[in-house]
Amino acid sequence: QVQLVESGGGLVQPGGSLRLSCRTSESIFSIYIMGWYRQAPGKQRELVATITRGGSTNYADSVKGRFTISRDNAENTVYLQMNSLKPEDTAVYYCNADLTGGGVNVYWGQGTQVTVSS
């Protein structure tokens, strides 16, 4: 079992920034790909960004140029830096770990609320 603990959500004004953190209970080197997903009220969960063990990243078109995913191997932590936040970024953000990349050994964090509002 891999445990993922997220932190860093909150309320921010449009145009503001937040940084989400996701700390893993296992060595981050044992995880093939980690990512952030989000789910807004009444909508399906959607991919925000992913980062592989090798450091390759992928972003949803809606966040490209505004969000940055990164990892700190020493701290077993993945970050999501969110800049230029918009009201439509409001959602519960979930950390995800796929141990082998095949969608079988997948773990989720408990979620952290991000609210963008004036």
C-alpha positions in Angstrom: 0.0 0.0 0.0 1.2 3.4 -0.9 -0.1 6.3 1.1 -0.3 9.8 -0.4 -0.7 12.8 1.8 -1.6 16.1 0.1 -1.4 19.6 1.4 -1.4 23.2 0.3 -4.9 23.8 -0.9 -7.0 26.8 0.2 -8.7 30.0 -1.0 -7.0 32.3 -3.4 -8.0 35.3 -5.5 -8.0 35.1 -9.3 -4.5 35.7 -10.6 -3.0 34.3 -7.4 -0.8 31.3 -6.8 -0.8 28.1 -4.7 1.6 25.2 -4.3 0.2 21.8 -3.7 2.4 19.0 -2.1 2.0 15.3 -2.2 4.2 13.2 0.0 4.5 9.4 -0.6 5.0 6.7 2.0 7.2 4.8 -0.4 10.4 5.8 -2.2 9.4 8.0 -5.1 11.8 6.0 -7.2 9.5 3.0 -6.9 6.7 4.8 -8.6 6.6 5.0 -12.4 4.4 8.0 -12.8 2.8 10.5 -10.4 0.2 13.0 -11.2 -2.4 15.5 -10.1 -6.0 15.3 -11.0 -8.9 17.5 -10.1 -12.7 17.2 -9.8 -15.0 20.2 -9.8 -18.6 19.9 -8.6 -20.8 18.1 -11.1 -17.9 17.2 -13.3 -15.7 14.2 -13.9 -12.3 13.9 -12.5 -9.7 15.1 -15.0 -6.0 15.0 -15.4 -4.0 18.1 -14.6 -0.4 17.1 -14.9 1.9 14.0 -14.6 5.5 13.4 -14.1 7.4 10.1 -14.7 10.2 8.5 -12.8 12.5 9.9 -15.5 11.2 13.4 -15.1 9.0 13.7 -18.3 6.0 15.9 -17.7 2.6 16.2 -19.3 -0.1 18.8 -18.8 -3.7 19.4 -19.6 -4.1 22.1 -22.2 -6.1 24.2 -19.8 -3.2 24.6 -17.4 -0.2 24.7 -19.8 2.0 27.7 -19.1 0.4 28.3 -15.7 1.0 25.1 -13.7 4.3 23.3 -13.1 4.7 19.7 -11.7 7.9 18.8 -10.1 9.4 16.3 -7.7 11.8 16.2 -4.8 13.3 12.7 -4.7 15.0 13.3 -1.4 11.7 14.3 0.2 9.5 11.7 -1.7 7.3 14.6 -2.6 5.6 15.8 -5.8 4.6 19.4 -6.1 2.1 21.3 -8.3 2.9 25.0 -8.6 -0.2 26.8 -9.7 0.1 30.4 -11.0 -2.4 32.8 -12.6 -5.2 30.9 -11.0 -8.7 31.3 -12.5 -12.1 30.6 -11.0 -12.5 27.6 -13.3 -9.5 26.0 -11.5 -11.7 25.6 -8.4 -11.8 21.9 -7.6 -10.7 19.2 -5.3 -7.2 18.2 -6.3 -6.0 14.6 -6.0 -2.6 13.2 -6.0 -2.2 9.9 -7.9 0.6 7.3 -8.0 0.7 4.6 -10.7 3.4 2.2 -9.6 4.0 0.4 -13.0 2.3 2.8 -15.5 -0.3 0.2 -16.5 -3.2 1.6 -14.6 -3.4 -1.4 -12.3 -1.4 -0.5 -9.2 -2.9 2.9 -8.7 -3.2 4.9 -5.5 -5.0 8.1 -4.7 -4.6 10.8 -2.0 -7.5 12.1 0.0 -7.8 15.3 -2.0 -7.3 19.0 -1.1 -9.7 21.8 -1.9 -8.6 24.7 -4.1 -11.0 27.6 -4.4 -10.3 30.5 -6.6 -12.7 33.4 -5.8 -12.7 37.1 -5.2 
